[in-house]
Amino acid sequence: MRYGPGSDKVTTLLLDGSAQIGMVTPEGVIGNAAQGGRLRLIACNGNKAPLSLIGLKSVARIADLKGKRIGTSSLTVAPVIWVSDMMP
């Protein structure tokens, strides 16, 4: 068993072949897969996406976000990839 402190380290171990399976948060794997990489999620212990989309009262549907600015804490984490795939 190899130990890597944090998802980035475990993702690196998977990518360089030092590990064949990893227990990590999904961000690195989803980011890798979204960019055409070879990593895939095979199981998850969560039952909902790890984010909340909070908007102004005038935004009732995803379609209402067209042309609006969206704030995020990072451009590379899995939730941002999911939300950008849903954008109109």
N, CA and C atoms as an extended XYZ file, in Angstrom:
264
Properties=species:S:1:pos:R:3:atomname:S:1:resname:S:1:resid:I:1 pbc="F F F"
N         0.856       -1.174        0.000 N   MET     1
C         0.000        0.000        0.000 CA  MET     1
C         0.896        1.229        0.000 C   MET     1
N         0.564        2.182       -0.874 N   ARG     2
C         1.277        3.457       -0.944 CA  ARG     2
C         0.388        4.519       -0.338 C   ARG     2
N         0.986        5.442        0.350 N   TYR     3
C         0.227        6.533        0.965 CA  TYR     3
C         0.580        7.826        0.254 C   TYR     3
N        -0.420        8.560       -0.143 N   GLY     4
C        -0.206        9.862       -0.746 CA  GLY     4
C        -1.089       10.872       -0.056 C   GLY     4
N        -0.517       11.855        0.618 N   PRO     5
C        -1.341       12.835        1.316 CA  PRO     5
C        -2.045       13.767        0.341 C   PRO     5
N        -3.328       13.552        0.137 N   GLY     6
C        -4.111       14.423       -0.718 CA  GLY     6
C        -4.421       13.801       -2.066 C   GLY     6
N        -5.497       14.263       -2.658 N   SER     7
C        -5.954       13.737       -3.946 CA  SER     7
C        -4.942       13.928       -5.057 C   SER     7
N        -4.242       15.072       -5.074 N   ASP     8
C        -3.259       15.314       -6.129 CA  ASP     8
C        -2.157       14.265       -6.120 C   ASP     8
N        -1.664       13.910       -4.929 N   LYS     9
C        -0.594       12.912       -4.811 CA  LYS     9
C        -1.094       11.538       -5.255 C   LYS     9
N        -2.290       11.162       -4.830 N   VAL    10
C        -2.842        9.857       -5.213 CA  VAL    10
C        -3.097        9.819       -6.717 C   VAL    10
N        -3.603       10.896       -7.289 N   THR    11
C        -3.824       10.963       -8.732 CA  THR    11
C        -2.501       10.784       -9.468 C   THR    11
N        -1.442       11.408       -8.986 N   THR    12
C        -0.114       11.252       -9.594 CA  THR    12
C         0.352        9.808       -9.514 C   THR    12
N         0.149        9.158       -8.353 N   LEU    13
C         0.534        7.747       -8.199 CA  LEU    13
C        -0.212        6.868       -9.208 C   LEU    13
N        -1.493        7.166       -9.447 N   LEU    14
C        -2.274        6.404      -10.417 CA  LEU    14
C        -1.765        6.636      -11.838 C   LEU    14
N        -1.494        7.882      -12.163 N   LEU    15
C        -1.060        8.218      -13.512 CA  LEU    15
C         0.315        7.663      -13.850 C   LEU    15
N         1.225        7.617      -12.861 N   ASP    16
C         2.571        7.113      -13.176 CA  ASP    16
C         2.706        5.599      -12.980 C   ASP    16
N         1.589        4.941      -12.616 N   GLY    17
C         1.606        3.487      -12.492 CA  GLY    17
C         2.074        2.971      -11.146 C   GLY    17
N         2.362        3.873      -10.198 N   SER    18
C         2.804        3.445       -8.865 CA  SER    18
C         1.672        2.842       -8.055 C   SER    18
N         0.433        3.129       -8.433 N   ALA    19
C        -0.753        2.564       -7.778 CA  ALA    19
C        -1.758        2.194       -8.861 C   ALA    19
N        -2.519        1.140       -8.617 N   GLN    20
C        -3.518        0.715       -9.583 CA  GLN    20
C        -4.934        1.116       -9.166 C   GLN    20
N        -5.106        1.465       -7.918 N   ILE    21
C        -6.400        1.904       -7.401 CA  ILE    21
C        -6.132        2.915       -6.299 C   ILE    21
N        -6.992        3.897       -6.157 N   GLY    22
C        -6.791        4.914       -5.133 CA  GLY    22
C        -8.103        5.291       -4.476 C   GLY    22
N        -8.017        5.665       -3.226 N   MET    23
C        -9.187        6.158       -2.495 CA  MET    23
C        -9.001        7.659       -2.324 C   MET    23
N        -9.714        8.425       -3.143 N   VAL    24
C        -9.525        9.875       -3.184 CA  VAL    24
C       -10.859       10.574       -3.396 C   VAL    24
N       -10.859       11.883       -3.215 N   THR    25
C       -11.999       12.670       -3.659 CA  THR    25
C       -11.970       12.661       -5.186 C   THR    25
N       -13.096       12.853       -5.842 N   PRO    26
C       -13.164       12.619       -7.296 CA  PRO    26
C       -12.579       13.708       -8.189 C   PRO    26
N       -12.167       14.829       -7.657 N   GLU    27
C       -11.781       15.958       -8.500 CA  GLU    27
C       -10.683       15.626       -9.512 C   GLU    27
N        -9.590       15.020       -9.053 N   GLY    28
C        -8.478       14.717       -9.952 CA  GLY    28
C        -8.861       13.728      -11.027 C   GLY    28
N        -9.643       12.717      -10.665 N   VAL    29
C       -10.059       11.695      -11.620 CA  VAL    29
C       -11.010       12.292      -12.652 C   VAL    29
N       -11.983       13.069      -12.211 N   ILE    30
C       -12.940       13.677      -13.129 CA  ILE    30
C       -12.240       14.677      -14.039 C   ILE    30
N       -11.335       15.464      -13.489 N   GLY    31
C       -10.571       16.410      -14.305 CA  GLY    31
C        -9.751       15.686      -15.362 C   GLY    31
N        -9.100       14.586      -14.971 N   ASN    32
C        -8.301       13.802      -15.904 CA  ASN    32
C        -9.176       13.218      -17.008 C   ASN    32
N       -10.308       12.626      -16.644 N   ALA    33
C       -11.208       12.028      -17.629 CA  ALA    33
C       -11.785       13.090      -18.567 C   ALA    33
N       -12.131       14.263      -18.041 N   ALA    34
C       -12.698       15.337      -18.856 CA  ALA    34
C       -11.705       15.837      -19.896 C   ALA    34
N       -10.409       15.700      -19.606 N   GLN    35
C        -9.367       16.131      -20.547 CA  GLN    35
C        -8.907       14.982      -21.441 C   GLN    35
N        -9.653       13.866      -21.427 N   GLY    36
C        -9.311       12.740      -22.288 CA  GLY    36
C        -8.328       11.766      -21.672 C   GLY    36
N        -8.047       11.915      -20.373 N   GLY    37
C        -7.110       11.011      -19.697 CA  GLY    37
C        -7.688        9.621      -19.488 C   GLY    37
N        -6.897        8.748      -18.865 N   ARG    38
C        -7.305        7.346      -18.732 CA  ARG    38
C        -7.892        6.978      -17.382 C   ARG    38
N        -7.936        7.908      -16.427 N   LEU    39
C        -8.480        7.585      -15.112 CA  LEU    39
C       -10.006        7.577      -15.144 C   LEU    39
N       -10.605        6.676      -14.348 N   ARG    40
C       -12.065        6.578      -14.262 CA  ARG    40
C       -12.473        6.286      -12.831 C   ARG    40
N       -13.636        6.782      -12.429 N   LEU    41
C       -14.222        6.443      -11.139 CA  LEU    41
C       -14.908        5.091      -11.271 C   LEU    41
N       -14.706        4.214      -10.273 N   ILE    42
C       -15.383        2.927      -10.319 CA  ILE    42
C       -16.359        2.753       -9.159 C   ILE    42
N       -16.276        3.623       -8.177 N   ALA    43
C       -17.199        3.564       -7.043 CA  ALA    43
C       -17.173        4.916       -6.337 C   ALA    43
N       -18.242        5.178       -5.596 N   CYS    44
C       -18.341        6.442       -4.872 CA  CYS    44
C       -19.152        6.218       -3.606 C   CYS    44
N       -18.802        6.915       -2.547 N   ASN    45
C       -19.561        6.760       -1.305 CA  ASN    45
C       -20.454        7.972       -1.030 C   ASN    45
N       -20.678        8.793       -2.028 N   GLY    46
C       -21.554        9.951       -1.869 CA  GLY    46
C       -22.848        9.755       -2.629 C   GLY    46
N       -23.868       10.467       -2.233 N   ASN    47
C       -25.140       10.333       -2.932 CA  ASN    47
C       -25.608       11.640       -3.561 C   ASN    47
N       -24.733       12.646       -3.596 N   LYS    48
C       -25.079       13.898       -4.261 CA  LYS    48
C       -23.798       14.626       -4.633 C   LYS    48
N       -23.913       15.542       -5.569 N   ALA    49
C       -22.754       16.330       -5.992 CA  ALA    49
C       -22.271       17.217       -4.836 C   ALA    49
N       -20.965       17.389       -4.702 N   PRO    50
C       -20.423       18.160       -3.579 CA  PRO    50
C       -20.418       19.665       -3.822 C   PRO    50
N       -21.563       20.222       -4.196 N   LEU    51
C       -21.615       21.652       -4.438 CA  LEU    51
C       -23.037       22.160       -4.304 C   LEU    51
N       -23.137       23.449       -4.181 N   SER    52
C       -24.425       24.133       -4.239 CA  SER    52
C       -24.280       25.245       -5.248 C   SER    52
N       -25.278       25.436       -6.063 N   LEU    53
C       -25.300       26.531       -7.010 CA  LEU    53
C       -26.266       27.564       -6.450 C   LEU    53
N       -25.725       28.710       -6.063 N   ILE    54
C       -26.515       29.748       -5.414 CA  ILE    54
C       -26.546       30.952       -6.340 C   ILE    54
N       -27.730       31.463       -6.595 N   GLY    55
C       -27.853       32.586       -7.516 CA  GLY    55
C       -28.837       33.629       -7.038 C   GLY    55
N       -28.974       34.666       -7.835 N   LEU    56
C       -29.930       35.716       -7.542 CA  LEU    56
C       -31.351       35.194       -7.709 C   LEU    56
N       -32.288       35.872       -7.127 N   LYS    57
C       -33.688       35.468       -7.207 CA  LYS    57
C       -34.176       35.397       -8.657 C   LYS    57
N       -33.579       36.193       -9.530 N   SER    58
C       -33.999       36.206      -10.940 CA  SER    58
C       -33.526       34.974      -11.714 C   SER    58
N       -32.679       34.163      -11.105 N   VAL    59
C       -32.178       32.951      -11.760 CA  VAL    59
C       -32.931       31.761      -11.188 C   VAL    59
N       -33.863       31.235      -11.979 N   ALA    60
C       -34.676       30.114      -11.519 CA  ALA    60
C       -34.284       28.799      -12.182 C   ALA    60
N       -33.628       28.898      -13.362 N   ARG    61
C       -33.246       27.697      -14.112 CA  ARG    61
C       -31.821       27.878      -14.638 C   ARG    61
N       -31.189       26.775      -14.998 N   ILE    62
C       -29.845       26.842      -15.580 CA  ILE    62
C       -29.844       27.763      -16.800 C   ILE    62
N       -30.888       27.700      -17.612 N   ALA    63
C       -30.963       28.532      -18.826 CA  ALA    63
C       -30.903       30.024      -18.497 C   ALA    63
N       -31.354       30.415      -17.302 N   ASP    64
C       -31.330       31.823      -16.895 CA  ASP    64
C       -29.909       32.342      -16.671 C   ASP    64
N       -28.931       31.441      -16.624 N   LEU    65
C       -27.541       31.850      -16.400 CA  LEU    65
C       -26.854       32.313      -17.679 C   LEU    65
N       -27.490       32.102      -18.823 N   LYS    66
C       -26.878       32.485      -20.089 CA  LYS    66
C       -26.520       33.965      -20.080 C   LYS    66
N       -25.257       34.247      -20.369 N   GLY    67
C       -24.768       35.618      -20.401 CA  GLY    67
C       -24.405       36.195      -19.040 C   GLY    67
N       -24.588       35.437      -17.967 N   LYS    68
C       -24.282       35.904      -16.606 CA  LYS    68
C       -22.855       35.514      -16.217 C   LYS    68
N       -22.328       36.162      -15.202 N   ARG    69
C       -21.026       35.811      -14.638 CA  ARG    69
C       -21.239       34.845      -13.482 C   ARG    69
N       -20.345       33.866      -13.385 N   ILE    70
C       -20.434       32.867      -12.327 CA  ILE    70
C       -19.139       32.890      -11.540 C   ILE    70
N       -19.236       32.897      -10.213 N   GLY    71
C       -18.062       32.847       -9.350 CA  GLY    71
C       -17.797       31.421       -8.909 C   GLY    71
N       -16.528       31.063       -8.783 N   THR    72
C       -16.139       29.732       -8.324 CA  THR    72
C       -14.825       29.820       -7.562 C   THR    72
N       -14.578       28.840       -6.728 N   SER    73
C       -13.336       28.833       -5.949 CA  SER    73
C       -12.166       28.275       -6.740 C   SER    73
N       -12.425       27.566       -7.832 N   SER    74
C       -11.371       26.975       -8.650 CA  SER    74
C       -11.921       26.678      -10.036 C   SER    74
N       -11.057       26.690      -11.035 N   LEU    75
C       -11.478       26.364      -12.391 CA  LEU    75
C       -11.186       24.923      -12.772 C   LEU    75
N       -10.557       24.154      -11.869 N   THR    76
C       -10.119       22.810      -12.234 CA  THR    76
C       -10.766       21.696      -11.427 C   THR    76
N       -11.607       22.013      -10.451 N   VAL    77
C       -12.203       20.963       -9.636 CA  VAL    77
C       -13.434       20.376      -10.317 C   VAL    77
N       -13.789       19.165       -9.933 N   ALA    78
C       -14.882       18.433      -10.577 CA  ALA    78
C       -16.195       19.206      -10.648 C   ALA    78
N       -16.646       19.857       -9.582 N   PRO    79
C       -17.932       20.566       -9.686 CA  PRO    79
C       -17.960       21.609      -10.788 C   PRO    79
N       -16.865       22.295      -11.027 N   VAL    80
C       -16.834       23.301      -12.091 CA  VAL    80
C       -16.958       22.623      -13.451 C   VAL    80
N       -16.326       21.467      -13.618 N   ILE    81
C       -16.436       20.724      -14.872 CA  ILE    81
C       -17.890       20.316      -15.096 C   ILE    81
N       -18.552       19.824      -14.037 N   TRP    82
C       -19.956       19.419      -14.165 CA  TRP    82
C       -20.830       20.601      -14.539 C   TRP    82
N       -20.661       21.731      -13.845 N   VAL    83
C       -21.500       22.906      -14.099 CA  VAL    83
C       -21.243       23.430      -15.501 C   VAL    83
N       -19.978       23.494      -15.952 N   SER    84
C       -19.730       24.008      -17.297 CA  SER    84
C       -20.320       23.103      -18.369 C   SER    84
N       -20.422       21.809      -18.104 N   ASP    85
C       -21.083       20.909      -19.057 CA  ASP    85
C       -22.591       21.160      -19.128 C   ASP    85
N       -23.180       21.715      -18.070 N   MET    86
C       -24.616       21.984      -18.044 CA  MET    86
C       -24.973       23.359      -18.577 C   MET    86
N       -23.997       24.248      -18.732 N   MET    87
C       -24.272       25.621      -19.141 CA  MET    87
C       -24.874       25.683      -20.542 C   MET    87
N       -25.799       26.623      -20.725 N   PRO    88
C       -26.436       26.774      -22.049 CA  PRO    88
C       -25.463       27.354      -23.066 C   PRO    88
